[in-house]
Amino acid sequence: MLERNERERLKADLMLPWAMVGLIFAALAGNVIVCHALGEQWQQHLPEQQREWIRSIFYAVAIITFPVTNLIRNIMVRLNQTMPGDKLPKYRYLTTIIVSMVLMESVGMLGFTIFLLGDDFNSLYIFTGLAILGLFLYRPKPDEYLSIVDALANK
């Protein structure tokens, strides 16, 4: 069990990573709001067959993005534990979170793109929902961060 000072330090160290999650969540919400407000004006209305093909490619990319993000995240956490240097653990972990969140934002942008190409709101919601699921799955985790801190302290 962590002492009170350690919990407060942990909370402070993870504030930036959580702010990054909030920023990406706000960007995803902004995409949906923009599409509702201005989407009709910006849509290109590609032929249905072409949109179905692009949508299928986007779904495949989104599906592949999740395990790839997990793999990259695990590699980055391990590198954060073992790489030499004087970079503080919280900044090492922040880099890991930024990469994870940007990859999840890219899934949301696929929905935004397919919507702008003429698809309906359903596709936008599905891709945005997948991105939000990714934000939850790849959120900052105290155990990961503490493993980095412990590994660097034992060097």
GULUM-669424 format. One line per 3 residues: number of its first residue (from 1); their letters; for each residue x, y, z of C-alpha. Coordinates in pm, 1 decimal, m for minus. Example, Ala and Ser with C-alpha at 12.3 -4.5 7.8 and 13.67 -1.06 7.14 Angstrom:
<rs>
1) AS) 1230.0 m450.0 780.0  1367.0 m106.0 714.0
</rs>
This chain:
<rs>
1) MLE) 0.0 0.0 0.0  132.9 343.0 m92.8  185.8 610.2 168.7
4) RNE) m2.2 935.6 139.7  302.4 1128.5 9.7  368.5 860.2 m250.2
7) RER) 5.1 866.9 m364.6  16.1 1245.8 m398.4  340.4 1226.0 m595.1
10) LKA) 193.3 954.5 m816.6  m115.7 1167.4 m876.6  98.9 1469.7 m963.6
13) DLM) 325.2 1266.9 m1193.5  26.7 1127.8 m1385.1  m146.2 1464.3 m1422.1
16) LPW) 12.4 1539.8 m1762.0  m71.3 1197.8 m1907.1  m432.2 1235.6 m1791.1
19) AMV) m441.6 1585.3 m1940.6  m334.7 1428.7 m2271.4  m623.0 1180.8 m2248.8
22) GLI) m860.9 1469.9 m2181.5  m723.2 1664.7 m2475.6  m772.6 1373.9 m2714.4
25) FAA) m1123.2 1312.9 m2577.1  m1205.7 1681.0 m2636.1  m1071.1 1654.2 m2991.9
28) LAG) m1292.8 1352.0 m3058.3  m1594.5 1534.1 m2917.9  m1501.3 1837.2 m3127.7
31) NVI) m1500.1 1620.2 m3441.0  m1856.3 1507.2 m3371.3  m1972.4 1860.2 m3292.7
34) VCH) m1813.6 2000.5 m3607.8  m1974.8 1728.0 m3817.8  m2316.3 1805.7 m3671.7
37) ALG) m2273.0 2180.3 m3716.2  m2100.0 2200.4 m4054.3  m2094.4 1846.2 m4189.7
40) EQW) m2361.4 1888.9 m4453.9  m2164.9 2173.4 m4612.7  m1833.9 1987.4 m4613.7
43) QQH) m1942.8 1642.4 m4730.1  m1820.4 1534.5 m5073.5  m2078.2 1256.7 m5141.8
46) LPE) m1862.4 1002.7 m5319.2  m2043.4 718.5 m5496.7  m2174.3 450.3 m5257.4
49) QQR) m1952.9 172.1 m5394.9  m1638.8 381.6 m5353.7  m1737.2 480.5 m4999.3
52) EWI) m1802.0 117.0 m4905.5  m1456.0 23.3 m5027.6  m1291.8 311.0 m4835.3
55) RSI) m1501.0 234.0 m4525.1  m1388.4 m130.4 m4536.3  m1024.7 m24.1 m4558.8
58) FYA) m1076.1 214.9 m4266.2  m1235.6 m59.9 m4054.5  m940.2 m287.6 m4127.3
61) VAI) m696.8 m10.4 m4031.6  m889.6 57.6 m3708.6  m895.3 m311.2 m3617.4
64) ITF) m521.9 m343.5 m3680.6  m446.5 m23.0 m3488.0  m557.7 m167.9 m3153.2
67) PVT) m313.0 m460.3 m3124.2  m37.7 m253.5 m3283.2  m95.2 19.4 m3023.1
70) NLI) m81.4 m240.7 m2746.7  243.8 m380.5 m2884.8  401.3 m36.1 m2921.9
73) RNI) 290.6 60.8 m2572.7  440.0 m254.0 m2417.4  765.0 m199.2 m2604.7
76) MVR) 779.1 164.8 m2497.0  713.5 80.4 m2131.1  992.7 m176.0 m2141.4
79) LNQ) 1226.4 71.2 m2312.3  1135.3 332.5 m2052.1  1247.1 86.0 m1785.2
82) TMP) 1577.1 m6.6 m1947.6  1704.0 284.0 m2160.5  1989.3 483.9 m2015.9
85) GDK) 1960.4 856.5 m1977.3  1866.5 1116.8 m1725.1  1510.5 1173.8 m1843.9
88) LPK) 1263.4 1162.7 m1553.3  1024.8 864.9 m1538.6  717.5 1088.1 m1567.9
91) YRY) 840.6 1229.8 m1899.2  931.9 885.9 m2027.2  582.9 763.3 m1945.5
94) LTT) 424.6 1077.5 m2091.6  585.0 992.1 m2426.3  429.0 647.4 m2409.7
97) IIV) 86.2 794.1 m2336.1  116.6 1052.8 m2614.0  196.8 784.6 m2870.4
100) SMV) m95.3 569.1 m2751.8  m339.2 860.0 m2756.7  m231.7 983.1 m3100.1
103) LME) m284.2 635.4 m3241.3  m633.7 627.8 m3090.5  m706.5 977.4 m3222.7
106) SVG) m616.5 847.8 m3568.1  m899.1 592.9 m3538.0  m1139.2 878.9 m3462.7
109) MLG) m1004.8 1072.0 m3759.6  m1090.2 779.7 m3985.1  m1455.0 830.3 m3888.8
112) FTI) m1427.6 1202.8 m3949.2  m1272.9 1139.0 m4291.3  m1530.6 884.5 m4404.1
115) FLL) m1805.9 1120.2 m4289.6  m1657.4 1401.3 m4497.5  m1646.8 1165.5 m4795.0
118) GDD) m2024.7 1135.9 m4774.7  m2097.8 857.2 m4528.3  m2363.4 897.6 m4260.4
121) FNS) m2331.4 978.4 m3890.4  m2335.6 609.4 m3800.5  m1981.1 557.8 m3930.4
124) LYI) m1863.8 870.8 m3750.9  m2010.4 742.8 m3423.7  m1863.1 394.6 m3466.6
127) FTG) m1509.6 518.3 m3527.6  m1538.2 778.8 m3252.1  m1667.1 511.7 m3014.2
130) LAI) m1375.8 286.5 m3104.0  m1134.3 571.2 m3037.8  m1294.4 638.8 m2698.8
133) LGL) m1266.9 268.0 m2618.9  m897.0 297.6 m2703.8  m863.1 595.8 m2470.1
136) FLY) m1000.3 376.3 m2193.8  m782.9 75.7 m2279.4  m461.1 275.3 m2311.5
139) RPK) m520.5 527.0 m2032.6  m238.3 609.0 m1788.6  m197.3 319.0 m1549.2
142) PDE) m24.9 369.1 m1214.3  119.3 15.4 m1219.7  296.8 78.0 m1549.4
145) YLS) 432.4 408.1 m1428.6  548.8 261.3 m1097.2  725.3 m20.9 m1283.2
148) IVD) 924.5 243.3 m1472.6  1003.6 432.6 m1151.7  1113.7 111.8 m975.6
151) ALA) 1327.3 m5.5 m1266.6  1505.9 328.3 m1290.6  1553.6 346.0 m913.7
154) NK) 1718.8 2.1 m912.4  1977.1 99.1 m1175.9
</rs>
